[in-house]
Structures are given as structure tokens and as C-alpha cells.
């Protein structure tokens, strides 16, 4: 018996190293919810999204128990 391995291309590996996981999820699935402790950190996360990516965002919500902020992002068609 042989084990099968999933192969990734070199460009996929480079892309994974350059962008955060939530950006990859947004581009693959079309939607992602990001969470952060402060508004500044949330803004930094949004700024990491590539400029050629068109997305829409809802309102920022805050969990009163944990204090975490969350924002849902959805890809839009240009």
C-alpha cells in the first residue's frame, strides 16, 4: 500500500506565505468573518486584503462577554 500525498504548486506555497489565512478563505469561499481585540487590529486585517479584491463589509459587532470585535466580509463582483 502506498500513501497518497496532496501536491501543491510552488505558486500556491508562495501565496500562502504572503497572505494571511483569512484572506485565502475569503478568496476561496467568497466570505469570511474576521475577529480582533481592537478596532485598529481589525483595520490592519482589512488592509491586508489585496487591492484588486472587491469586497463588501457589514457593521462591526462586539461580543459583550469577551470584548472581541467581528466583521463579516463578502466578495463582490466588479
Secondary structure as a PSIPRED ss2 file (coil, helix, strand):
# PSIPRED VFORMAT (PSIPRED V4.0)

   1 X C   1.000  0.000  0.000
   2 X C   1.000  0.000  0.000
   3 X C   1.000  0.000  0.000
   4 X C   1.000  0.000  0.000
   5 X C   1.000  0.000  0.000
   6 X C   1.000  0.000  0.000
   7 X C   1.000  0.000  0.000
   8 X C   1.000  0.000  0.000
   9 X C   1.000  0.000  0.000
  10 X H   0.000  1.000  0.000
  11 X H   0.000  1.000  0.000
  12 X H   0.000  1.000  0.000
  13 X H   0.000  1.000  0.000
  14 X H   0.000  1.000  0.000
  15 X H   0.000  1.000  0.000
  16 X H   0.000  1.000  0.000
  17 X H   0.000  1.000  0.000
  18 X H   0.000  1.000  0.000
  19 X C   1.000  0.000  0.000
  20 X C   1.000  0.000  0.000
  21 X H   0.000  1.000  0.000
  22 X H   0.000  1.000  0.000
  23 X H   0.000  1.000  0.000
  24 X H   0.000  1.000  0.000
  25 X H   0.000  1.000  0.000
  26 X H   0.000  1.000  0.000
  27 X H   0.000  1.000  0.000
  28 X H   0.000  1.000  0.000
  29 X H   0.000  1.000  0.000
  30 X C   1.000  0.000  0.000
  31 X E   0.000  0.000  1.000
  32 X E   0.000  0.000  1.000
  33 X E   0.000  0.000  1.000
  34 X E   0.000  0.000  1.000
  35 X E   0.000  0.000  1.000
  36 X E   0.000  0.000  1.000
  37 X C   1.000  0.000  0.000
  38 X C   1.000  0.000  0.000
  39 X H   0.000  1.000  0.000
  40 X H   0.000  1.000  0.000
  41 X H   0.000  1.000  0.000
  42 X H   0.000  1.000  0.000
  43 X H   0.000  1.000  0.000
  44 X H   0.000  1.000  0.000
  45 X H   0.000  1.000  0.000
  46 X H   0.000  1.000  0.000
  47 X H   0.000  1.000  0.000
  48 X C   1.000  0.000  0.000
  49 X C   1.000  0.000  0.000
  50 X C   1.000  0.000  0.000
  51 X C   1.000  0.000  0.000
  52 X C   1.000  0.000  0.000
  53 X C   1.000  0.000  0.000
  54 X C   1.000  0.000  0.000
  55 X E   0.000  0.000  1.000
  56 X E   0.000  0.000  1.000
  57 X E   0.000  0.000  1.000
  58 X C   1.000  0.000  0.000
  59 X C   1.000  0.000  0.000
  60 X C   1.000  0.000  0.000
  61 X E   0.000  0.000  1.000
  62 X E   0.000  0.000  1.000
  63 X C   1.000  0.000  0.000
  64 X C   1.000  0.000  0.000
  65 X C   1.000  0.000  0.000
  66 X C   1.000  0.000  0.000
  67 X C   1.000  0.000  0.000
  68 X C   1.000  0.000  0.000
  69 X E   0.000  0.000  1.000
  70 X E   0.000  0.000  1.000
  71 X E   0.000  0.000  1.000
  72 X E   0.000  0.000  1.000
  73 X E   0.000  0.000  1.000
  74 X E   0.000  0.000  1.000
  75 X E   0.000  0.000  1.000
  76 X C   1.000  0.000  0.000
  77 X C   1.000  0.000  0.000
  78 X C   1.000  0.000  0.000
